[in-house]
Amino acid sequence: MPADATLIELVEAVRELAYGRPTERSVEAMWREGRGTCSLKHLFLAEELGRRFPATRPRIVHRVNRLDRDRAAGLFGEQAAATVPDGGLVDVHRYLTIELDGTRIAIDATFAGPRWDGKSSLPLACGPGEDIPAGPAPEAEKLQLEDEHCDPAVREPFIAALARAGPRSIF
């Protein structure tokens, strides 16, 4: 990532990374392997935006949300939706909010999509749910939320299918 990258270029570089878990849960592995999840992509962005664009005051947010099969099909296609049980699944999604021109907007760099305009919120790659602002230990906090709310036997096959299928281009 060039040191002189603009805000838009930085966000777009992260969005262009493939969705998937790297072999280790670290920002370094994400860049080395060219893939990351919502957790790593937004952890990196929060740190970089805070360093390069401190006026954006990035904040990590965790959203506990329920995803049903129909919404999964619309967002991610039938292959990923086929892993969602009849009653749906609970996930914990991570995204950012940043401040631009006195307004706080959402940035979700989980998936590629139409180029960000640099001023509007990016659509979230999840449905409605409970937003929980991250504190000083976002990784530990997200793992705790996953332990509290998610069934790994349901969530893990969905994430694996999502990494294989990728999103539809609705973002």
C-alpha positions as CSV (number, residue, x, y, z in Angstrom):
1,M,0.0,0.0,0.0
2,P,1.6,3.3,-1.1
3,A,2.2,5.7,1.8
4,D,0.5,8.4,-0.3
5,A,-2.7,6.4,-1.0
6,T,-5.9,8.5,-0.7
7,L,-8.7,7.5,1.6
8,I,-10.7,6.1,-1.3
9,E,-7.6,4.1,-2.6
10,L,-7.0,2.6,0.8
11,V,-10.6,1.5,1.3
12,E,-10.8,0.1,-2.3
13,A,-7.5,-1.8,-1.8
14,V,-9.0,-3.6,1.2
15,R,-12.4,-4.2,-0.6
16,E,-10.5,-5.8,-3.5
17,L,-8.9,-8.5,-1.3
18,A,-10.7,-11.8,-1.7
19,Y,-13.0,-12.9,1.1
20,G,-11.6,-15.8,3.1
21,R,-9.7,-16.7,6.2
22,P,-6.0,-16.6,5.9
23,T,-4.0,-19.4,7.5
24,E,-3.5,-17.3,10.6
25,R,-5.7,-14.6,12.1
26,S,-3.5,-11.6,11.5
27,V,-3.3,-8.6,9.3
28,E,0.1,-9.6,8.0
29,A,-1.3,-13.0,6.9
30,M,-4.2,-11.2,5.2
31,W,-1.9,-9.1,3.1
32,R,0.5,-12.0,2.4
33,E,-2.3,-14.3,1.3
34,G,-4.4,-11.7,-0.4
35,R,-7.6,-12.6,1.5
36,G,-9.3,-11.6,4.7
37,T,-12.6,-11.6,6.5
38,C,-14.6,-8.7,7.8
39,S,-12.6,-8.9,11.1
40,L,-9.1,-8.5,9.6
41,K,-10.1,-6.1,6.9
42,H,-11.7,-3.7,9.3
43,L,-9.0,-4.1,11.9
44,F,-6.4,-3.1,9.4
45,L,-8.6,-0.2,8.1
46,A,-9.2,1.1,11.6
47,E,-5.5,1.2,12.4
48,E,-4.5,2.7,9.0
49,L,-7.2,5.3,8.9
50,G,-6.4,6.3,12.4
51,R,-2.7,6.7,11.4
52,R,-3.1,8.2,8.0
53,F,-6.4,10.0,8.3
54,P,-6.9,10.7,12.0
55,A,-9.7,13.2,11.3
56,T,-11.9,10.2,10.2
57,R,-11.8,8.9,13.8
58,P,-12.5,5.3,12.8
59,R,-14.5,3.1,15.1
60,I,-14.9,-0.6,14.9
61,V,-18.5,-1.9,15.3
62,H,-19.6,-5.5,15.8
63,R,-23.1,-6.3,14.6
64,V,-24.9,-9.4,16.0
65,N,-27.4,-10.4,13.3
66,R,-29.5,-13.2,12.1
67,L,-29.3,-14.3,8.5
68,D,-32.0,-16.4,6.9
69,R,-31.7,-18.5,3.8
70,D,-33.5,-16.1,1.5
71,R,-31.3,-13.1,2.5
72,A,-28.2,-15.3,2.1
73,A,-29.3,-16.3,-1.4
74,G,-29.9,-12.7,-2.3
75,L,-26.6,-11.5,-1.0
76,F,-24.3,-14.4,-1.6
77,G,-26.0,-16.9,-4.0
78,E,-27.5,-20.3,-3.6
79,Q,-24.3,-22.2,-2.7
80,A,-23.7,-20.1,0.4
81,A,-27.5,-20.0,1.2
82,A,-27.6,-23.9,1.1
83,T,-25.5,-24.0,4.2
84,V,-28.0,-21.8,6.2
85,P,-30.4,-23.9,8.3
86,D,-34.2,-23.5,8.1
87,G,-34.1,-21.3,11.2
88,G,-31.3,-19.1,9.9
89,L,-27.9,-18.5,11.6
90,V,-26.5,-15.9,13.9
91,D,-23.4,-14.2,12.9
92,V,-21.2,-11.4,14.3
93,H,-20.2,-9.0,11.5
94,R,-17.5,-6.3,11.8
95,Y,-17.5,-3.0,10.0
96,L,-16.3,0.6,10.7
97,T,-17.8,4.0,11.1
98,I,-15.8,7.0,10.2
99,E,-16.3,10.8,10.4
100,L,-16.4,12.8,7.1
101,D,-17.3,16.4,7.0
102,G,-18.9,16.2,10.5
103,T,-21.0,13.2,9.6
104,R,-20.4,9.6,10.8
105,I,-20.8,7.1,8.0
106,A,-20.5,3.3,7.7
107,I,-17.6,1.6,5.9
108,D,-18.0,-2.0,5.0
109,A,-14.9,-3.2,3.1
110,T,-15.8,-6.9,3.4
111,F,-16.5,-7.4,-0.3
112,A,-15.6,-5.6,-3.6
113,G,-18.3,-3.6,-5.4
114,P,-18.9,-0.4,-7.2
115,R,-16.1,2.1,-6.4
116,W,-16.8,4.0,-3.2
117,D,-17.6,7.7,-3.7
118,G,-15.6,8.8,-0.7
119,K,-18.5,10.4,1.1
120,S,-21.5,8.0,1.4
121,S,-21.9,5.0,3.6
122,L,-21.0,1.7,2.0
123,P,-23.7,-1.0,2.3
124,L,-23.3,-3.5,5.1
125,A,-22.8,-7.1,4.2
126,C,-25.3,-8.2,6.8
127,G,-28.8,-7.6,7.8
128,P,-30.2,-5.6,10.7
129,G,-29.0,-6.5,14.2
130,E,-27.6,-5.2,17.4
131,D,-24.6,-2.9,17.0
132,I,-21.9,-3.2,19.7
133,P,-19.1,-0.6,19.5
134,A,-15.7,-2.3,19.9
135,G,-13.6,-1.3,22.8
136,P,-9.8,-1.4,23.2
137,A,-9.5,-5.2,22.4
138,P,-11.7,-5.7,19.3
139,E,-10.3,-9.2,18.4
140,A,-11.0,-10.6,21.9
141,E,-14.4,-8.8,22.0
142,K,-15.5,-10.3,18.6
143,L,-14.4,-13.8,19.7
144,Q,-16.4,-13.4,22.9
145,L,-19.5,-12.3,20.9
146,E,-19.1,-15.2,18.6
147,D,-18.8,-17.6,21.6
148,E,-22.0,-16.1,23.1
149,H,-24.2,-15.9,20.0
150,C,-22.9,-18.2,17.2
151,D,-23.1,-21.9,16.7
152,P,-19.8,-22.9,15.1
153,A,-21.3,-26.0,13.6
154,V,-23.6,-23.8,11.6
155,R,-21.5,-20.7,11.1
156,E,-18.3,-22.3,9.9
157,P,-19.7,-24.1,6.9
158,F,-21.4,-20.9,5.9
159,I,-18.2,-18.9,6.1
160,A,-16.4,-21.6,4.1
161,A,-19.1,-21.6,1.4
162,L,-19.1,-17.8,1.3
163,A,-15.3,-17.8,0.7
164,R,-15.8,-20.3,-2.2
165,A,-18.8,-18.5,-3.7
166,G,-18.1,-14.8,-3.1
167,P,-20.8,-12.2,-3.0
168,R,-23.1,-11.3,-5.8
169,S,-22.4,-7.9,-7.2
170,I,-25.1,-6.0,-5.2
171,F,-22.6,-4.1,-3.2
